[in-house]
Amino acid sequence: MLAGEYAVLHGGEAWCLAVDRYAVVDDAPAAGGFTPPEAIAAWRLAVARGLLREAPAEGSARFDLTALSGGVGRKLGLGSSAAGCVAALGWAMERERPGSADARRDELARCAREGHREVQGGGSGVDVLTSALGGLVSVRFGDGLGGEAVVGRHRLPGALRWRVFWSGTSVRTSEMIAKVEALRAHSPQVHAARLAAIDAGTADFARALRADDAAAMVSAVRRLGGAMAALGEAAGAPIVTPAMARLAAVVERLGAAVKPSGAGGGDVVVGVAQDDDAMEALREAAAVEGFEEVDLGADGAGVTA
């Protein structure tokens, strides 16, 4: 997630990039394996909407999410459950009608998002839409999270250098969101002001991205990192951890910037730089602060049979 965290839950725009780590779903060699509840919910909704004739039996699919997990005992925060849900629905559709996952990709994306949100108990589902569609997407829920998403697909700017770093700690997104929602309940004006700052930073990011202006994109990411830190301080949530804050301060003078990607508090951060020298300096500074670089590229294909 590049921009718009938390604000997207309340009508703001978010920008998210699909990356080249994949959930793989295939026929199970034998019945009886584990089926994620998000997949079961998506299959059931797909039947109701005519995307599937019938839901597959639990245990009939084999799920491999290891590329997204980062290894045993690690949770990188790259959206493994979202990608698994999308892949499960694509697999089921392809079994019934080859070519249907690609032909009805937008419907697949919406159905997978709703199934995933049903099980997860909330969240925007932007990660599900991005997994299905691929590439760089913008998403806004103008009528609330229960309404239709307005989705845009965009070209990744050539000028921007970007990298993703793992913080070394995992975080439960739901716990972070709960703290921010508690702020909304007891201090609605503060909550609104903090989200407005994230919205403003996201608008800066979108303008810079469309202009392919690397320096302006770095400035926007820096502004977004500060806005997320201010939201976390107000909510009593470590959205920007001390290590993230130290790294942000170091790289600011180097022509680079970092921000949490997603709920914050751990998982991954995204780093951007205006040129190769600034990116190399960012990578060195991240290593000093204990961040581990994650080898990622962009994926433009989305769900694929």
Secondary structure as GFF3:
##gff-version 3
##sequence-region A 1 305
A	DSSP	three_ten_helix	7	10	.	.	.	ID=ss1
A	DSSP	beta_strand	13	17	.	.	.	ID=ss2
A	DSSP	beta_strand	24	27	.	.	.	ID=ss3
A	DSSP	alpha_helix	37	48	.	.	.	ID=ss4
A	DSSP	beta_strand	61	64	.	.	.	ID=ss5
A	DSSP	alpha_helix	66	69	.	.	.	ID=ss6
A	DSSP	alpha_helix	80	96	.	.	.	ID=ss7
A	DSSP	alpha_helix	100	103	.	.	.	ID=ss8
A	DSSP	alpha_helix	105	120	.	.	.	ID=ss9
A	DSSP	alpha_helix	126	133	.	.	.	ID=ss10
A	DSSP	beta_strand	136	140	.	.	.	ID=ss11
A	DSSP	beta_strand	150	154	.	.	.	ID=ss12
A	DSSP	beta_strand	161	166	.	.	.	ID=ss13
A	DSSP	alpha_helix	173	186	.	.	.	ID=ss14
A	DSSP	alpha_helix	188	211	.	.	.	ID=ss15
A	DSSP	alpha_helix	214	235	.	.	.	ID=ss16
A	DSSP	alpha_helix	242	252	.	.	.	ID=ss17
A	DSSP	beta_strand	256	260	.	.	.	ID=ss18
A	DSSP	beta_strand	268	273	.	.	.	ID=ss19
A	DSSP	alpha_helix	276	288	.	.	.	ID=ss20
A	DSSP	beta_strand	292	294	.	.	.	ID=ss21
###
